[in-house]
Amino acid sequence: MEHFVVSARKYRPQTFKDVVGQQAITNTLLNAIENNHLAQALLFCGPRGVGKTTCARILAKMINSDGNENENEDFAFNIFELDAASNNSVDDIRNLTDQVRIPPQVGKYKVYIIDEVHMLSQAAFNAFLKTLEEPPKHCIFILATTEKHKIIPTILSRCQIFDFKRITIKDAKEYLKYIAEEQGITAEDDALHIIAQKADGAMRDALSIFDRVVSFSGKNLTRQAVTENLNVLDYETYFTSTDFILENKIPELLIQFNEILANGFDGHHYIAGLASHFRDLLVCQNQETIQLLDVGDDTKEKYLLQSKKASQAFLLQGIELANDCDLKYKTSKNQRLLVELCLMQLASITFDGEKKNSKNYIIPASYFKKKGITPIPVTVPKNRKNTNSAATNTSQTQKKQDVAKPEDKPKTSLTSALKNRTSGLSLKSIKAKKAHQIKQMDVVIDEEDLPTDDFSEEQLIKAWSTFVKSIEKRGQYNLASILSIDTPKVQGTTIHLEFPNATNKVEVERQQHDLLMFIRKELNNYDIHLSITVNETLEKKYAYTTMEKFEKLKEKNPLIDTLRKTFDLDL
């Protein structure tokens, strides 16, 4: 049996040109070597499997090469690799510093590659500082780590730092395609894309997965074989789920989810993937954002086709619901029910049947037109008496009816509704009010030709006083007191009032409907309206607290203060 070498070792890059996805770093190192501008302490940091150790080895070979040696020369006597995970003590670092003093026997430089350098102990780091800061001319240190934040700042400040990035799915797929051709393997584009996506930016992981899938499927690498071997949810699952959601097929959607769970997949993984699928459909709807879709060419066509079926509003709401389910999944006690509830909500977004959302919608006029209902004009009887007590229990539409044209005859009787008045705080009245608002939603009010008789300021003041007395009898003492602060002044059909603070103004504006209704009816002029201003200088004229009232009384009669002192009275 021939010895098998894994692809991660067999196809390890031998030159900087072969390194995948790190062009910025490799170009920087090449220029540094050509211009003799290479630092003596380098720090390579980044995620696993992106080429840190590989680049360190290539760099060590290049700086020792003069072009005359054998192509396969690896300069083993000049390159020293130290695993800091197992050699992390002070003694290990002392042995290293002792070796550093000895110059190389072959080549120009001795290169020390210390892998996983963040595993060194605090004492080992401190022992390494002096040597790292002032190494011999023939020595170069290359430190590699996946966790730069664990390295002490004094080490970082002595190194030239190179941050390696994750390998993109596109670069990983292209390299896998090259390796498949080298090995004579026929591979579908989607299959290689799934492998690259599963590797999560690590080229070494991608090659390991590739070897595993090839062992499973042989020389023909298909998308189905990859998804079966890796046990991942492929795109077809989410395409089918989305079709069920758009067609409001809740039973089929729940059955599909049950099959997914039966195949050993996690519900959390499924709902997170569904949110990502909605995101991919969303970016397909704009020509400028299609480049953000990181899938194979065949799959991209399917995304473009399905994105035309879904609206942008649906996708945004779908992403929000799926993401909310994703956040709640770990804390939920019934995780399956949580996902099923989310799926039912998703399938109900575009449902246009009897089911409605929990939001309160106002019935538009078009609804009545479809039903063949014609809005009925409603007016008030000529001899109808003023009913101020009922005004607080009616809607704005009811208020408009009270000022309708007096000469018209009523086409809809409201007598029975007025007779059955109930308390404004009762549950029955609240329900009746809501029902009345719905019924009166599209009622047409005839507001033309309302009376606008002339009136004098004396008539206004008389009607004003009558209203103030009426609300005092009903127990509205605060409003009566505020309306008595200023004498109303008339300019045309505008009643001008001036109050000392904004609180008085707000209170009057809140109750102005009853006031205007009374004044308009008394004066038989329905153009009358209020104009309220605030003059804070008037605040000093009015006494509110007990002390202010006492001071006002003392100004009028100083003997009041003598009376208080004589009998030792409290305010």
N, C-alpha and C positions, 0 to 999 in steps of 0.2 A: 504493500500500500504506500503510495507516494505521500510524502509529507505535505500537508495543506498549510498554506500561509494566508492568514486573513488579509482582506483587502486593505485594511487600515495600515498594515505593515508593508504589504507588497507594493502598494501604490503611494507610499509616503513620498512627498516631494523631495527632490534632490537639489533643486535650484530655486531661487526666488521666483522665477517665472512660473513654476509649477504650483506655487502656493495659491489656494483658492480664496478669493474674497477679501484679501488683505493688501490690495495694491498700494494704498497710501503708505503703509508701514514698510513694505518691501522696497518701494521706490526710495523712501527716505534712507534706509540702510544701505542700498546700493550707492546712492550719491555720497553718503558719508564715507564709504570705503574708497570710492574713486577720488574724492577730494581730501583724503587723509584727515577726516574730521569726526572720527568715531570716538565716542566717550568710553572711559574705562570701566564705568559701572552702568549697566542697563537694567531696566525693570520692565519685563513683559507681563502685563496683566490683562485678564479677560476671562470669559466663560470657558468651560472645558471643551476640548476637541476643536479649537479654532486655529491651532497652528503655533502656539507659543514655543513649545519645546522644539518643534520642527524648524522654525525660523532661527532659534538659538544654535542648533546644530549646523544649519546651512551657513550662518554667519561665522561660526567657528572655523569651518572648512575654508571659507572664502578668504579670511584674513591671513591664513597660513599658506595659501596657495600662491605659487609664483608662476604657474603655467607650464612647468616642466615635469611635474609629477604625473603619476598614473591617474587615469580618470577615476578609478575605484579607490583611490587613496582616501582613507577616512581620518588620518592624523590622530589615531587612537592615543598616542603618547602625549599629545598636546591638549586633549579635551578631557576634562574631568567632570563627571556628572555626580552631583550629590543630592540625595533625597532627604530634604529637611524634615520630612514626616518621621523618619526613623533615626536621623542623625541630628537631633535638635539640642544637644547639650553643649555646655561650654567647652568640654574636652574635644568634641568633634570640630568645633570652630578653631580651637588652638592647633589641632593637627593640620587643619587647612592653612592657617596662617604660616605655619612652619614650612609647608610645601611651597608656598607662594614665593619664598626667598630664592628658591633654586631656579635658575633660568632654563628654558627649554633646550633639549638636545637636538631636536629636529624642528624646523619651522621657526617662525618669528615670535609667536605668542603662545602663552599658556592660557586656555579659556576654561573658566570654572562656571559650570551651569548648575545653579542651585534651584531645584524644583520644589514647589510648594513651600516657598520661603517663609510664608506667614506662620508656619508651624514651629519655627524656632522659638525657644524660650526667651524671656526678657533678658536674662543674663547672657544668653548666646548672642542676642542682638547687640548688646552693649560691648561684648568682646570683639564683635565684628566691625564696629564703627571705625576704628582707627585705620584698619587695613583697607576698608572700603573707600575711605576718604583719600588716602595716599597710597595706592597700590604701586608696586614696581612697574617700570615701563613695559616689561614683557608680559604683564598679566592683565586680563580683562575678565570682569565678573558679569555674568548674565543671570539675573534673578527672574524666576517665573512664579506667578501666583494667580489663583482664582479669586482671592479675597484681599484686595488692596487695602481695604479699610482696617485690617488687622495688623498692618505693618506700622511700626512706630514712625512718627514724623522725621526723626533724625536720620533714619535709613532712606526715607523717600527723598529728603532734600539732597542726598548725596548721589542720587541716581537720575539717569535720563529715562523718563517714563514713556512707554509705548502702550496705548490702550487698544487691544485687539477687539474687534466687533464680532457680533454673531454672523455666521454665514447666511446670506439670504437664501430663500427657497429657490430662487431662479439660479443662483450660482451652484448651489448643491445639486440641483436637478441636472444642470449641464455637465457637471463632473461625473455624476452617476451614469449619465448617458454615454460619456466617453469610456468609462470602465466597462459598461455593458457591451459596447462595440469591441473593446479589447478582448473580452472573454467570449465573444460570439453569441451573446444572449439577445434575444428579441424582446424588447421591453416597450410596453405602452407608455405614452407620455403621461397619462393620468396616474399610472402605477408609480412611476418615478417621482411624480409630484407628491403623492401621498407619503412616500418614504421620506422625501426631503422635509415635508411638513411635520412628520412625526419626530424627526431628529431635533427639531426646535433649535436650529442654529448651530449645531455641533456636527462637523464633517465626520469626525470619528464615529459618532453614533449613527450617522446616515450610512456609512460603509458597513457597520456591524449589522444594521437592519437589512441592508442589501444582501449580505451573505446569508442571513437567515432565511429571507424570502426565496432566494435562488435555490437553497437546499430544499425548500418546500415545493416549489413549482417547476424546477428544472430550467431548461433553456428558454422557456416561453413565460415571460413575466406579464401577467394581466392585472387589471385593476381589481377584479373580483378575487384573484388569488392573494393579492396583497391585503385587501380588507379582511379576508378570512383568516389569514395567518397572523396579522397584527391585531385582530379583534377591534377594529375601529369602525365607527359609523361613517360610511361614505356619503358622498353628496346625494345619491339617489334617495337615501332615507329622508333627508331634509326636503328634497324636491317633492316627494310624495306627501310628507306631512304638511307642507305649505299648500299643496293642491287641496287636501282635505279641509284645511282651515279656510281657504278662499271659497270653497264650495259649501261651507257650514256643515260638513259631515262629521258630527261629533262622535257617533258610535264607531265609525271606521277609524277615527283618529285615536280613540281610546284603545281599540283593539291593536292598532299598530304599536302604541306605547307599551302595551302588555307583552307583545312579541319581542320588543327591544329589551325589556327587563328579563324575559325568559332566556334570551341569548347571552345574559351575563353582563349587560351594559349598565352603567350607573345612571340614574335619573338626572343627577346633577350635571353629568357630562352631556347628556342629551339636551337639556334645556339651555345650557350655555352654548352648545353648538347651534341650536335653533336661533338664538339671539344673533350669533355671528352670521348665520345664513340670511336673516332679515337685513343685517347690515350690508352684506354683499349685494343683495338685491337692490338696496337703496343706492349704492354707489353706481350701479349699472344704469340707473335712470338718468344720469347726467353724463354727457359725452366727455366732459373734462375730468370726471372722477373714475372713469372705467379703468384707468391705469392703477388704481388702488386695489383692484380685484386681483388677488394673487392665486390664480388657478390655471389649469391647463387650457389649451385652446379649445378642445372639445367641450369641456365643462363650461367654458365662458359662453359658448353659444347657448347652452341650456339656461344659464343665468340671465342672459339678455332676453330670452324668450319668456321666462317666467316673470321677469321684472315688469313686462308690459301688462301682465294680468293684475298686478297689485298696485294700489294707489300709494302715493307718498304718505298720506295721513294714516293709512292702515299700517304701513311698515314702521312708522315712528311710534304709533301706539303699541304695535306688536313688540318692538324692541324694549319699550318701557315695561310692559307686562312681563316679558321673559327675564329681563334684567332684575326686576323686583323679586321674581320667584328665585332667581339665582342667589340673591342676597339673603333670602329667608330660608334657604334650603337646609343649611347646617343647623339652624336653631329650631327647625320644625320637628315635632314629635311624630307626625304622620307625613313623611316626605313624599310618598307616592300620591296621597290625596292632594298635596300641595301642587304637584306637577299636573295632575289631572284637572284640578280646578283652573290652573293657568291655561291649559290647552282648551278647556271649554270656554273660557273668557276670550281667548284668541279667535276661536271659531264663531263667536257671537258678535265680533266687531262689525262685520259686514252683513249681519243677519237683518233682513228687511221684512220680517213677519210680524206677528202680534207681540213678540218679545221686545221690550223697550229697555233703555238704560235706566239707571236709578236717578239720572238728572231730571230736573223739572223743565219740561218744554212747554212753551206757550203755543196754543193751536193757531196756526196761521189762517188768514182769510181764505187762502186757496182751498183749505180743507172743506169749508162750508160750500164753496162753489162746486167742488167735486160731488158733494152730497146733495146738491140742488137746493140748498137753503139760502134764502134771500134775507139779509139783515133788515129788521123792522125799525122804522123811525119811532122814537118814543118821546112824548112830551108830557108836561105836567098839567093837571087840571087847573082851571082858572081860579077857583075858589079854595085852593088848597092852603091850609094854614101852615105857619112856620113850625117846624119840628126840629129844634136845635138839638134836643137830647138824642135824636136818632142819627144825627150827622156823624157822630164818632164811631158808629157801627157800620157805616157804608163805605164803599170804595170810591175812588176818584170818579169813576163813571157815574155812580149814583149821585155824586155831588153836582156833576154837570147837568143832570136831569132836573135838579131843583131850580136851575136858572133858565130853563127852556122857555120858549115863547108862550106867554099867558093866553093868547087868543086861540091857540090850537086846542082841539079836543084830544084827550088821551086815546091812543090806539091800544095801549096795554095798561090794564089796571094794576096799580101798586098798592091798593087799599089793604088787601089781605096781608101783604108783606109787612105793612106798617103796624097792623093790628097785632101781629105775632112777634113783636120786638122782644128780644131777650137781653140779658145783661151782656155788656161788651166783654166781660171777663169769663163768661161761661164757655164750656167746650162746645156746646150746641151752637152758640153764636159764631164761634170761630169756623166751624164746619160750614155753617150757612153762608158766612162771608166768602169762603173760598168757592163754594158752589155758585154764589151770585157773581163772582168775578169771572168765572168761566162762561156763564150764561150771557153776561153783558159784554163779552170781549169785543165783539164786532157790532155793537149797537150804534146806530147812527143818531147823533144828537143835532137837532135843528136849532142853531144858535143865532140865526139871522133875525133882524128886526126886533131885537129886545128893546124895552123902553129905556129912554135916556132923558128923563125929566130934569128940568133945572131945579136947583135947591140952593138955599142960603147957608151961611156958616152957622147961623143960629139953629137952623133945623138939624144940621149935622151934630152940633154939640148936644142938642136935646136927645137925638137918637143914640148918640154915644153914651150919654148918662144912663139912658134906659137899659142899654146892653150891659153896662157895668153893674147896675143894680141886679139885673137878672142872673148874672154869673155869681154874684155874691150870695144870692139865695140858693144857688146850686152848690155852694161851698168852695168855689174857685177864688179864694181870697187873694192868693198870690198874683194871679193874672189881673184881678180887679185893682189891686194896689199899683201894679205896673202901668195899667192904662190910665190911672189917675195922676201919674207923674207929670205928664205934659198935656196941654190943651191942644186938640187937633186943629190944624190950620189947612185951609182949602186953597188950592190953585187949580182952577179948571175942574177936572174930575179926580185929581190927585190929592190924597190926604197925607199931609206931612207931619211926621212925629219925630221928636228928638229925645233920646234917652242918654243917661249919664254913662252907661257901660254896655258892652256887647252882650252880656247875659240877658239884659232886659230885651234887647233886640231879638235875640234868638227865641226867647219865650213867646214874644208876640207873633213872630213869623210862624212859629209852630202852630199857633191857634188862630191864625189870621182867616182861615176859611170860614169858621163860624161867625167871626166878626164881620167880614165882608158880606156874607150872606144876609146877615141881619140888617146892616146899614143899607145895602142895595134895595132890599125889599121895603124898608121903612121910607126911603127917599125915592123909590121907583126909578132908580138909575143903575144900570148894570155895567156901566163903564168905570165905576169907581174902583180905585186901587190904592194901595198903600206905598208910601216912600218913607223908609225909616233910616235915620242917621244917628251916629253916636258922637256925643260931645263930652269928652272926659272932664272938661272944666266944670261941668254941672255936678260932678261927683261930690264936690265940696259942699254943695247946697243941701245935700240930703244926709240925714243921720240914720245909720243902720244899727250900730252897736249901742249897748246901754250907755257907755261912756259918752258917745257922740250925742246921744239924745240929751243926756244931762248937761253937756256943755252948751247945747242949743238953748235949753231952758235957762241956764245961768246967764247967758247973754241977754235974754229978755228980762229976767228978774234976778239980780245978784243975791237977793235975800234967800234964794233957794239953797245956796251953798252954806249960808249961816244956819238955816234950818237943819241941814244934814249934819253939820258939825255939832250943833246943840244937842241933838238927840242921838249922835253917833250912829248915823244910818249907813247901811251898806247899799251899794248899787247892784 
